Amino acid sequence: MKEKAVTETTRMELLEELRMAIGADFISDIKFSPFYSIALRHLTALPVDRFSLHEWNDAVAYLLIDKRRCANPHEAQQRFKRYLAEKRV
């Protein structure tokens, strides 16, 4: 089995970039304190067009435990903003 070579043009996926940005060792760490609230705030500040709709929907499903699909990345980011406002995380 050949492994896919990583090049300089390879772009990180949303959850992996988020993990690195907040200093978590694993993606699964993002869901726990102290990383969770930091991660949600970070997501609200990202440029929405930087990641695909699929990646945004994966992040919503994983972090908010919300399987409803968003129509576009902006809607996904708004879900994170609403969650922060409602839960005061």
Secondary structure, 3 states (H helix, E strand, C coil): CCCCCCCCCCCCCHHHHHHHHHCCCCHHHHHCCCHHHHHHHHHHHCCHHHCCHHHHHHHHHHHHCCCCCCCCHHHHHHHHHHHHHHHCC
